[in-house]
Amino acid sequence: MRKTPDIIQEFFSFEPYLTFMKRQTVFTLLIIAFVLSFFVTPLGDYSKIILNRVFATSPTIIKTEKRGKIADYDWKLKDENWKYINFEEAKGKVTFITFWTTWHMPSQAQLKDVQYLFDTYGDKIKFYVITNEERAPVELFMNEQGYTFPVTYQIIGEPSPISLLKPPGSYLIDKDGSIIIHQNAIADWDNEKINNLLNGLISK
C-alpha cells in the first residue's frame, strides 16, 4: 500500500504540468477568440482593412511600348448629384479611375489612398471613383467615413471605352489617352513613385 506522503509528493510534482496545461488552454482560447473576431465583430472588419493596406504594393507602371490607348471617350455616367455626365470631359487630361463598392473590404482599404490623391491632385487630375451601387448606401458610407472625393455612378449596360474592372481595380490615363497603369488589385497609391509619376504627367 502506497504511503500518504508519497501520494502527496506525486500530486505536487504533477502540479506544474497542470499549471502549464491551464496556461496553454487559456492561450488557445484567446487565439480562437481573436480569429473569430475577424469574422463576427466590427474589430474584425477594421483589422481586415488594415491588413489589406499593409500588404498593398505600389501599382505597376506599364512600359511605353505596351500601353493601350483610349480611342473613344464617349461614356455616359452619373455624377454624385445623380446628373448625367460624359467621360469626354476627361479628354486631354490626366485621369484616375477606380472601381469600388461600400461592402468590399479591399475597396474600403484603398479609398484612403484615393482621398489622399484627391486632396493632393484634385484640381489637376480628373477623378472617376466609380460604383455600380445605388445612391443611398453610397452617400451614407461617404458621410460615415468623411470622404470628400467625387463619386461617379456607373450606368449598367452603358458601353465604355475601357474594360470595367472588379473593385478595387484602377486605371491611370495620361493626357493623350495612353493607359499608364492598369491595376486589377488593391494598390498603394500614396508613395513617392506615384507622386513623381503624377507630377510628371501633369507637367507635360
Number of C-alpha atoms within 10 A of each C-alpha: 3 6 7 9 9 9 11 11 10 11 11 11 11 11 11 11 11 12 11 11 12 12 12 12 12 12 12 12 12 12 12 11 11 13 12 12 15 15 12 10 11 11 13 16 15 15 14 18 18 16 13 20 19 11 10 17 14 15 20 12 16 15 10 10 6 10 15 16 15 14 11 13 16 14 17 16 20 17 17 15 11 12 10 13 14 13 17 12 12 19 18 12 17 22 22 20 18 27 22 24 20 16 12 12 19 24 22 24 23 25 20 17 17 22 18 15 20 20 12 12 16 14 9 15 22 20 23 23 23 24 19 14 16 10 15 8 13 19 15 12 15 15 11 9 12 10 17 12 19 18 22 25 26 22 17 9 6 9 12 16 13 15 9 14 17 14 21 24 20 24 21 21 26 24 16 13 21 18 22 21 19 21 19 16 17 25 22 19 20 16 11 10 12 17 15 11 12 19 12 10 17 16 8 8
